[in-house]
């Protein structure tokens, strides 16, 4: 049954909704996906709000209403979860890594903050039987999905990566930080050593101590000496404070850059995991691609598939942001004022897409395909809040990345030959041409 055979939303019944086919990454009847637990509350809400097909939007609304009513009646306090939806609604009780307790397991799975090892830990150590049961259900579902992907004719998504670009940058910044601190310490010790070596041979210590002792027998001289020593101590303390603040500022700057790269790497890992869930071996994903020529930065993710070539700019930001066209603004906390960001993810994505399209132009032209690369911004932090108005570049949330990929319209599809040639060229930039699992 094809989804296009139905009328739009106002005539959508439950039976018709069950017959509508879901998006391309899991192109099966929504009733079947609803029954096996794939169509969770979160996915149905996404389908109702963002699916391109109006029939999917209408069917999602009908099925969501039924699912929420069923959950409200079945998920009683203290009840042991038996279905996937019930398991997803159970609250995660542990605080691990950067995960705060109090979120449902389903939310943490969608945001790529819980993994198979976390559910194994919960099965072994959770005190609450509800948590243990939910962990068993969710772990079993994860393994089922992975087995289905592995047994599919195309296999699992091929992910290519050199030694991680972000890790190299962190090591480089850490090295610079160490060299800076080491140079500061060496210079300080050298100055102290030169002073000691310069004054020690010339000092007449006996005369010095005689003069110092005589001063204490004259009250005025003693007061002057104390004041002098106090002023010198104050100047010394001021100098040390200024140097310390300057040194601390430099260290904080290095630490901030290292932390930013760590968060960026974490965001990319979440995006890769989401793509592995949605795509199979017919697609290739390239991490941290660095094109030849110039000193351009890396491209976070490049996806090559039958629907075309996509450049992903991944941002693991936290806070409140606004996007207008290509401009991005950050809202200040507790203030209504906003600050224009110097680096726009939309501009970065457009620039990277243009560079990659120019680089791949011979492959497109040789096979008669349109030179076309689409940029997409991925918000990898599930807690981020952002608003968009006439965006020049699509913005996706990582928790709905599989659905967004299935939502793509293949109007700019490339031939299989072009896809193979592009993947072949890009693989040459990696030390190991075998796909890496993440």
C-alpha positions as CSV (number, residue, x, y, z in Angstrom):
1,X,0.0,0.0,0.0
2,X,1.5,3.4,-0.9
3,X,1.1,6.4,1.3
4,X,0.3,8.6,-1.7
5,X,-3.0,6.8,-2.3
6,X,-4.7,8.4,0.8
7,X,-6.3,11.7,1.1
8,X,-4.8,14.2,3.6
9,X,-5.2,14.6,7.3
10,X,-8.9,15.5,7.8
11,X,-10.0,12.0,6.6
12,X,-7.3,10.0,8.5
13,X,-8.7,7.1,10.5
14,X,-6.8,4.7,12.7
15,X,-6.9,1.9,10.1
16,X,-5.7,4.3,7.3
17,X,-3.0,5.6,9.7
18,X,-1.7,2.1,10.3
19,X,-1.4,1.6,6.5
20,X,0.7,4.7,5.8
21,X,4.3,4.0,5.1
22,X,7.0,5.6,7.4
23,X,9.9,7.6,6.1
24,X,12.6,6.1,3.9
25,X,15.0,4.9,6.6
26,X,12.4,2.4,7.7
27,X,9.9,2.2,4.8
28,X,7.3,0.0,6.4
29,X,3.6,0.4,7.4
30,X,3.2,2.6,10.4
31,X,0.9,0.0,12.0
32,X,3.7,-2.6,11.9
33,X,6.2,-0.2,13.3
34,X,3.7,0.9,16.0
35,X,3.2,-2.7,17.1
36,X,6.9,-3.6,17.3
37,X,7.6,-0.5,19.4
38,X,9.7,1.4,16.8
39,X,7.2,4.3,16.6
40,X,7.8,5.7,20.0
41,X,6.0,8.8,21.4
42,X,9.1,10.9,20.4
43,X,9.1,9.6,16.8
44,X,5.4,10.2,16.4
45,X,5.7,13.7,17.7
46,X,8.5,14.3,15.2
47,X,6.4,12.8,12.4
48,X,3.4,15.0,13.3
49,X,5.5,18.2,13.2
50,X,8.3,17.7,10.6
51,X,7.5,14.9,8.2
52,X,7.4,16.2,4.6
53,X,4.5,13.9,3.6
54,X,1.2,15.3,4.9
55,X,-0.2,11.7,5.2
56,X,2.6,10.8,7.6
57,X,1.9,13.9,9.6
58,X,-1.8,13.1,9.9
59,X,-1.1,9.4,10.6
60,X,1.4,10.3,13.3
61,X,-1.2,12.5,15.0
62,X,-3.7,9.7,15.1
63,X,-1.3,7.0,16.4
64,X,0.2,9.4,18.9
65,X,-3.2,10.0,20.4
66,X,-3.8,6.3,20.8
67,X,-0.3,5.6,22.2
68,X,-0.5,8.4,24.8
69,X,-3.9,7.2,25.9
70,X,-2.6,3.6,26.2
71,X,0.5,4.7,28.2
72,X,-1.5,6.8,30.6
73,X,-3.7,3.8,31.4
74,X,-1.0,1.1,31.5
75,X,2.0,2.9,33.1
76,X,1.0,3.0,36.7
77,X,3.3,4.0,39.5
78,X,5.4,0.9,40.5
79,X,4.2,-1.2,37.5
80,X,6.8,-3.4,35.9
81,X,7.3,-2.2,32.2
82,X,6.5,-4.9,29.6
83,X,6.5,-3.0,26.3
84,X,9.2,-0.8,24.6
85,X,7.2,2.4,25.2
86,X,6.7,1.6,28.9
87,X,10.4,0.9,29.2
88,X,11.4,4.1,27.5
89,X,9.2,6.0,30.0
90,X,11.1,4.7,33.1
91,X,13.3,7.3,34.7
92,X,17.1,6.7,34.6
93,X,18.2,6.7,38.3
94,X,22.0,7.0,37.8
95,X,24.2,10.0,37.3
96,X,27.0,8.9,35.0
97,X,29.4,11.1,33.0
98,X,27.4,14.2,32.2
99,X,24.0,12.6,32.5
100,X,21.8,14.0,35.2
101,X,19.4,11.7,36.9
102,X,15.7,12.4,36.4
103,X,15.4,11.9,32.6
104,X,13.5,9.1,31.0
105,X,15.5,6.3,29.4
106,X,13.8,7.0,26.0
107,X,15.0,10.7,26.1
108,X,18.5,9.6,26.9
109,X,18.6,7.0,24.1
110,X,17.3,9.5,21.5
111,X,20.0,12.0,22.6
112,X,22.7,9.3,22.4
113,X,23.6,9.6,26.1
114,X,22.8,6.0,27.0
115,X,24.5,3.0,25.4
116,X,24.4,-0.8,25.7
117,X,27.0,-0.9,28.4
118,X,24.8,1.5,30.5
119,X,21.9,-0.9,30.3
120,X,24.1,-3.8,31.2
121,X,25.2,-1.8,34.3
122,X,21.6,-1.1,35.2
123,X,20.6,-4.8,34.9
124,X,23.4,-5.7,37.3
125,X,23.3,-2.9,39.9
126,X,19.9,-1.2,39.8
127,X,17.9,-1.8,43.0
128,X,14.5,-1.1,41.4
129,X,13.0,-4.0,39.5
130,X,11.3,-1.5,37.1
131,X,14.7,-0.1,36.1
132,X,16.2,-3.6,35.6
133,X,13.2,-4.7,33.5
134,X,13.2,-1.6,31.4
135,X,17.0,-2.0,30.9
136,X,16.5,-5.6,29.7
137,X,13.8,-4.5,27.2
138,X,15.8,-1.6,25.8
139,X,19.0,-3.6,25.6
140,X,17.2,-6.4,23.8
141,X,15.7,-3.9,21.3
142,X,19.1,-2.3,20.6
143,X,20.7,-5.7,19.9
144,X,17.7,-6.6,17.6
145,X,18.2,-3.5,15.6
146,X,22.0,-4.1,15.2
147,X,21.4,-7.7,14.2
148,X,18.9,-6.6,11.5
149,X,21.4,-4.0,10.2
150,X,24.3,-6.6,10.2
151,X,22.1,-9.2,8.3
152,X,20.8,-6.7,5.7
153,X,22.2,-7.2,2.2
154,X,24.0,-3.9,2.2
155,X,25.5,-4.4,5.7
156,X,26.1,-1.6,8.2
157,X,27.0,2.0,7.5
158,X,30.6,2.4,6.4
159,X,32.4,5.0,8.6
160,X,35.8,6.2,7.6
161,X,38.1,8.1,9.9
162,X,41.7,9.0,10.4
163,X,43.1,9.5,13.9
164,X,40.5,11.9,15.2
165,X,41.1,15.5,14.2
166,X,39.6,16.8,17.5
167,X,41.9,14.5,19.5
168,X,44.9,15.8,17.6
169,X,43.9,19.4,18.3
170,X,43.5,18.7,22.0
171,X,46.9,17.1,22.2
172,X,48.4,20.1,20.2
173,X,46.8,22.6,22.6
174,X,47.9,20.6,25.6
175,X,51.4,20.6,24.3
176,X,51.4,24.3,23.8
177,X,50.0,24.8,27.3
178,X,52.8,22.6,28.8
179,X,55.4,24.5,26.8
180,X,54.0,27.8,28.0
181,X,54.0,26.8,31.7
182,X,57.4,25.2,31.4
183,X,58.9,28.3,29.7
184,X,57.4,30.5,32.4
185,X,58.9,28.4,35.2
186,X,62.4,28.2,33.5
187,X,62.5,31.9,33.0
188,X,61.6,32.6,36.6
189,X,64.3,30.2,37.9
190,X,66.9,31.7,35.5
191,X,66.2,35.2,36.7
192,X,66.4,34.1,40.4
193,X,69.6,32.2,39.7
194,X,71.3,35.1,37.9
195,X,70.3,37.5,40.8
196,X,71.8,35.1,43.4
197,X,75.0,34.6,41.4
198,X,75.4,38.3,40.7
199,X,75.0,39.6,44.3
200,X,76.4,36.8,46.4
201,X,80.2,37.4,45.7
202,X,79.8,41.2,46.0
203,X,77.8,41.3,49.3
204,X,79.6,42.2,52.5
205,X,77.2,40.4,54.9
206,X,79.0,41.4,58.1
207,X,78.6,45.1,57.4
208,X,74.9,44.5,56.3
209,X,74.0,42.8,59.6
210,X,75.8,45.5,61.6
211,X,73.9,48.3,59.8
212,X,70.6,46.3,60.2
213,X,71.2,45.9,63.9
214,X,72.1,49.5,64.5
215,X,68.8,50.7,62.9
216,X,66.7,49.1,65.6
217,X,68.4,51.3,68.3
218,X,67.0,54.4,66.5
219,X,63.2,54.6,66.6
220,X,62.9,56.8,63.5
221,X,65.2,54.6,61.5
222,X,63.3,51.5,62.6
223,X,60.0,53.1,61.5
224,X,61.5,54.1,58.1
225,X,62.9,50.6,57.7
226,X,59.6,48.9,58.5
227,X,57.7,51.2,56.1
228,X,60.3,50.5,53.4
229,X,60.1,46.8,53.9
230,X,56.3,47.0,53.9
231,X,56.2,49.0,50.6
232,X,58.6,46.5,49.0
233,X,56.5,43.6,50.2
234,X,53.4,45.2,48.8
235,X,55.0,45.9,45.5
236,X,56.2,42.3,45.4
237,X,52.8,41.0,46.2
238,X,51.2,43.2,43.5
239,X,53.7,42.0,41.0
240,X,53.1,38.3,41.9
241,X,49.3,38.9,41.7
242,X,49.5,40.5,38.3
243,X,51.7,37.7,37.0
244,X,49.5,35.0,38.5
245,X,46.4,36.5,37.0
246,X,48.0,36.8,33.6
247,X,49.3,33.2,33.8
248,X,45.9,32.0,35.0
249,X,44.2,33.8,32.1
250,X,46.4,32.0,29.6
251,X,45.9,28.6,31.3
252,X,42.1,29.1,31.3
253,X,42.2,30.0,27.6
254,X,44.0,26.8,26.8
255,X,41.7,24.8,29.0
256,X,38.6,26.3,27.4
257,X,39.9,25.4,23.9
258,X,40.6,21.9,25.0
259,X,37.1,21.5,26.5
260,X,35.5,22.9,23.4
261,X,37.3,20.3,21.2
262,X,36.3,17.6,23.7
263,X,32.6,18.6,23.5
264,X,32.8,18.9,19.7
265,X,34.2,15.3,19.5
266,X,31.4,14.1,21.8
267,X,28.8,15.8,19.6
268,X,30.2,14.1,16.5
269,X,30.1,10.7,18.2
270,X,26.4,11.2,18.9
271,X,25.7,12.2,15.3
272,X,27.6,9.2,14.0
273,X,25.7,6.8,16.3
274,X,22.4,8.2,15.1
275,X,23.5,7.7,11.4
276,X,24.5,4.2,12.1
277,X,21.1,3.5,13.4
278,X,19.4,4.9,10.3
279,X,21.6,4.0,7.4
280,X,23.1,0.8,5.9
281,X,26.2,-0.1,3.9
282,X,24.9,1.5,0.8
283,X,26.1,4.8,2.2
284,X,29.6,6.0,3.3
285,X,30.3,8.5,6.1
286,X,33.6,10.4,6.3
287,X,34.6,12.0,9.6
288,X,36.8,15.1,9.9
289,X,37.6,15.3,6.2
290,X,40.4,17.7,5.3
291,X,40.5,18.7,1.7
292,X,43.8,19.5,0.0
293,X,45.1,23.0,-0.5
294,X,45.1,25.9,1.8
295,X,44.8,25.8,5.6
296,X,41.1,25.2,5.8
297,X,39.7,23.4,8.8
298,X,38.2,20.0,8.6
299,X,34.6,19.1,7.6
300,X,32.9,17.5,10.5
301,X,30.9,14.8,8.6
302,X,30.4,14.0,4.9
303,X,27.7,11.6,3.9
304,X,27.6,10.0,0.4
305,X,24.6,8.0,-0.6
306,X,22.0,7.5,-3.3
307,X,20.2,10.8,-2.3
308,X,23.4,12.8,-2.9
309,X,26.3,14.3,-0.9
310,X,25.7,16.0,2.4
311,X,28.0,18.1,4.6
312,X,27.2,18.2,8.3
313,X,28.3,21.0,10.6
314,X,27.9,19.5,14.1
315,X,27.5,21.9,17.1
316,X,27.4,20.5,20.6
317,X,26.3,23.9,22.1
318,X,24.3,24.5,25.3
319,X,22.1,27.5,25.8
320,X,19.6,29.5,23.8
321,X,20.3,30.4,20.1
322,X,18.4,32.0,17.2
323,X,19.0,31.6,13.5
324,X,17.9,34.2,10.9
325,X,19.0,33.4,7.4
326,X,22.7,32.8,7.9
327,X,23.1,34.8,11.0
328,X,23.2,33.2,14.4
329,X,22.6,34.8,17.8
330,X,23.2,33.7,21.4
331,X,20.9,34.9,24.1
332,X,22.5,36.0,27.3
333,X,21.3,34.2,30.4
334,X,18.6,36.1,32.4
335,X,18.7,38.9,29.8
336,X,16.7,39.5,26.7
337,X,19.7,40.9,24.8
338,X,21.3,38.7,22.2
339,X,24.8,38.5,20.8
340,X,25.7,38.0,17.2
341,X,28.0,35.0,16.8
342,X,31.3,35.7,15.0
343,X,31.2,32.3,13.4
344,X,27.9,31.2,11.9
345,X,27.4,27.4,11.5
346,X,25.3,28.2,8.4
347,X,28.1,30.1,6.8
348,X,30.5,27.3,7.7
349,X,28.3,24.7,6.3
350,X,27.7,26.6,3.0
351,X,31.5,27.3,2.7
352,X,32.4,23.6,3.3
353,X,29.7,22.4,0.9
354,X,31.0,24.8,-1.9
355,X,34.6,23.6,-1.3
356,X,33.6,19.9,-1.5
357,X,31.4,20.5,-4.5
358,X,34.3,22.1,-6.4
359,X,36.6,19.3,-5.4
360,X,34.2,16.7,-6.6
361,X,33.2,18.5,-9.7
362,X,35.1,16.2,-12.1
363,X,33.2,13.2,-10.7
364,X,29.8,14.9,-11.1
365,X,30.7,16.2,-14.6
366,X,32.1,12.9,-15.9
367,X,28.9,11.1,-15.1
368,X,26.5,13.8,-16.2
369,X,25.2,14.6,-12.6
370,X,24.6,18.0,-11.2
371,X,27.3,19.4,-9.0
372,X,25.3,19.4,-5.8
373,X,26.3,19.1,-2.1
374,X,23.8,20.1,0.6
375,X,24.9,21.5,4.0
376,X,23.1,20.7,7.2
377,X,23.6,21.9,10.7
378,X,23.2,19.3,13.5
379,X,22.6,20.4,17.1
380,X,24.1,17.6,19.0
381,X,23.2,18.7,22.6
382,X,19.7,17.5,23.5
383,X,19.4,20.4,26.0
384,X,20.0,23.2,23.5
385,X,17.2,25.6,22.7
386,X,17.1,27.2,19.3
387,X,14.7,29.2,17.1
388,X,14.8,29.5,13.4
389,X,13.4,32.0,10.9
390,X,13.9,31.6,7.2
391,X,17.0,29.4,7.7
392,X,19.4,29.2,4.7
393,X,20.7,25.8,5.9
394,X,18.6,23.0,7.4
395,X,18.9,22.5,11.2
396,X,18.4,19.1,12.6
397,X,18.4,17.8,16.2
398,X,20.5,14.8,16.9
399,X,17.7,12.9,18.6
400,X,15.7,13.0,15.4
401,X,18.5,12.6,12.9
402,X,17.4,9.1,11.8
403,X,13.9,10.4,10.9
404,X,15.3,13.5,9.2
405,X,17.5,11.3,7.0
406,X,14.5,9.2,6.1
407,X,12.6,12.4,5.4
408,X,15.0,13.5,2.6
409,X,13.6,13.9,-0.8
410,X,15.8,12.3,-3.5
411,X,15.1,14.9,-6.2
412,X,18.9,15.5,-6.5
413,X,19.9,11.8,-6.5
414,X,23.2,10.9,-8.0
415,X,24.0,7.8,-10.0
416,X,25.5,4.7,-8.4
417,X,28.7,5.2,-10.5
418,X,29.1,8.8,-9.3
419,X,28.6,7.6,-5.7
420,X,31.2,5.0,-6.0
421,X,33.8,7.3,-7.6
422,X,33.2,10.0,-5.0
423,X,33.6,7.5,-2.2
424,X,36.8,6.2,-3.8
425,X,38.3,9.7,-4.0
426,X,37.4,10.6,-0.4
427,X,38.8,7.3,1.0
428,X,42.3,8.2,-0.3
429,X,42.4,10.9,2.4
430,X,42.4,8.3,5.2
431,X,45.3,6.3,6.4
432,X,43.2,3.1,6.7
433,X,40.7,2.5,4.0
434,X,38.7,0.0,6.1
435,X,35.6,1.4,7.7
436,X,35.9,2.0,11.4
437,X,33.1,1.2,13.8
438,X,32.2,3.9,16.3
